[in-house]
Amino acid sequence: VHWADRLAENLIKEVPDLSTYTFASGITPSGAVHVGNLRDIVTNWFVARALKDRGKNVRLVHSWDDYDRFRKIPKDVPAHYAEFLGKPISKVPDPKDEFPSYAARFERAFERSLADLGIDFEFRYQSMLYESGAYSPGIVKAVLSRTQIFDIISSYRSQESSLDERSAYLPIEIYCRVCDKDTTSIQRVDFDNLTVSYRCKSCGAEETIDLRKATNVKLPWKIDWPMRWAYEHVNFEPGGKDHATKGGSFWVASDIARQVYGITPPIFQPYEFVGLKGLVGKMSSSSGDLLTPAQTLQVYQPEVLLWIFARVHPTKAFNLVVDKQLFQVYDEFDRAFENSKKDVSSADARSLALSTICGRTVVPVSFRQLASFTNIVKGNRRALLDVFERLGSHYQESDICERAEKAEAWLRDFAPEEKIDLLVAPNQTFYASLSQIERDWITALSAYLSSGPHTLSEISTDLYAIPQLENVTSPDTQKRFFRIIYRLLFDRDQGPRLGTFFSALTPDRYLHLLSFRG
Ligand SMILES: [Zn+2]
């Protein structure tokens, strides 16, 4: 049974007979959102799909925590951004002035990627909700239950708290009405009239707020979380595994949910973090080992990216690869794709079904071969189709376009060292350095290739028989032979699989590089 189906069934067992199940996720847009954050999203997406398959209605709510304070200056913004520290991220301007705010820049980018992945959520902007007063009843409830909340939080702390701390505790944070900063100190609280007076340490402003109509008050995170569960009626929420450890924020939030807001906390699904493997060169230095979903989708077909998440249980860590191992990822996807036609009940088939995107079809064109040949044919789609035709696969241009673009982006931005191109003129200097026996191998190869056409399997076998030393061929001589061919064709020590290479291209493209006089 696929993990998403198991989690869906567990949810139905825990909360039977609901007309609509609500899934929540949340991210603080304090910088570019890492592709690993997709785990928060897709865990919900897959379980929700499994729930829909069981005839249930679902609601997917994603919160942008853009009412959180701007707490440190990211390295890619001007130094004067220090002046915005302490404001909500939604009130920090976009450094390039292209978006309404610093937060919006990252929110829009991530939302666009979710659309590319076919994921459809209701987005909630916490700054808008807090500033509209929608959360005021939840805030009032927290203020009136301050002692209870204090005791819950204290019960998870090892440190003793004093009675003074207890009586002074007020679970709210205030953004100054005038300068928007949270550098406010509370002067008076009137619990009968539910008003709070503050003074701003930055600009000196003073204000008395009616908590029932509060539009600049925020709850601290451990209270904000259960308040939102109550507000949205959340039934299921994934989160980093650290939240779930004994005494972690999910425990505190759950107690507050039950005792203050009178609700049952949602089912919490912890997940392991997603690492990144193979980010080098240009991409690594420009992004500081951070990859956004948009950058990932430059090289991953959306279905392939979804599938990588779908096939691994949320509690298992994995690395997203962007180096040469990407070939393997595509190969595995394509194999699963073929296998799923034969065995629709396998876990592989289920992972694929959960990764489909409405209105799209996938054609499993070898990414490895696209990457090997696209540069040689200078990106010409017609020539690429011919390559596949010669290798025995018949495709339409529309079948190969998307993956061809991803292969090109990969070679350009992620793995330029994998980009191969045929030499323009024969590598005379290298040929001159070869022994007579090695030259004889090349003469034999050239004669063999011009005597074609040969099938892929013929070439693959015959190639290995060419490099003989005293009538014997060994893995060592074969390795030496192949290296010589790579040097003559590409002036490199490595390259694509030669059998495939020779059969995929017409001999006129490479024979002149293997023909020497004397
Ligand atoms: Zn102020």
Boltz pocket constraint, residues with backbone or C-beta under 6 A from the ligand:
constraints:
  - pocket:
      binder: B
      contacts: [[A, 176], [A, 177], [A, 178], [A, 179], [A, 180], [A, 181], [A, 200], [A, 201], [A, 202], [A, 203], [A, 204], [A, 205]]
      max_distance: 6.0
